[in-house]
């Protein structure tokens, strides 16, 4: 899979560990300078 820096990625994260998973995804996307939007409940 190829991710592009000029796009924003919308992620839906659900489950018992969703808050930890969202934090981890924010960290990974920021590390690679990718734009992320997490869908809130």
C-alpha positions, -999 to 999 in steps of 0.1 A, spaced: 0 0 0 12 35 -8 1 65 13 5 100 0 13 131 20 -11 153 0 -41 133 11 -60 131 43 -69 96 56 -102 91 75 -100 62 99 -128 46 119 -115 30 151 -138 10 174 -135 -15 201 -125 -18 238 -91 -4 232 -101 23 207 -85 52 227 -51 35 228 -54 26 191 -63 61 181 -33 75 200 -10 50 184 -24 58 149 -19 96 155 17 89 165 24 68 134 8 92 110 26 122 126 60 103 124 55 100 87 40 134 82 7 120 69 -26 137 74 -51 118 96 -87 124 105 -101 100 131 -139 96 130 -154 103 164 -183 85 178 
